[in-house]
């Protein structure tokens, strides 16, 4: 199958899994490079791996620090160090755009000097799935679906996988790879306990991220992104 999408993870850990860096990825989507999330380790990882030039577009799942903590650094680097064209931040709702602008204004004063905003619905083939309250109570999060000849799904942080899969099952069929955050701690309700993904293994190619891979239990059939070298930047 012709490769029209390629994903490379910059890290696969959660907020406290410092050995594995914050979960984030660079997606090559129809020749456009989209950075999915920009946590506090992401800027330095982009620099160390000489990938910062590839960040043309940015897409955030939510505004927790491990998903957005170095966004201002990235934007300042693009402007001051590279003197490059402003990256484009894709946003799924006006409410979320306002939250992002307020978040960036604390650090950048005038975000519009450093980033352009574009509604996600202007991009054919990308859709957002609203997962409000499914990670933290009364907190805005999104999952994203990327469609071309096949489908990539990126969960963001999600405690209840049915919020995502109920919507996926209503979409027209495409071969689908799901990149889903997982936890190996059943008491962690802000992320999906790995066994809750078992019912969805039929029909989807499943990969787990946002976890400490050293804690992977023997009965887990879900491949972890950390061990899939073709998926790592």
Secondary structure, DSSP 8 states (H G I E B T S, - for coil): ---SEEEEEEE-B-TT-GGG-B-EEEEEETTEEEEE---TTHHHHHHHTT-GGG--EEE-S--SHHHHTTHHHHHHIIIIIS----EEEEES-HHHHHHHHHHHHHHHS-GGGTEEEEEGGGSTTEEEEE-TTSSSTT---EEEEEESSSEEEE--S-S-THHHHHHHTTS----EEEEEE-BS-TT-TTS-BGGGGGGGSTTSEEEEESS-GGG--TT--SEEGGG-GGGB-
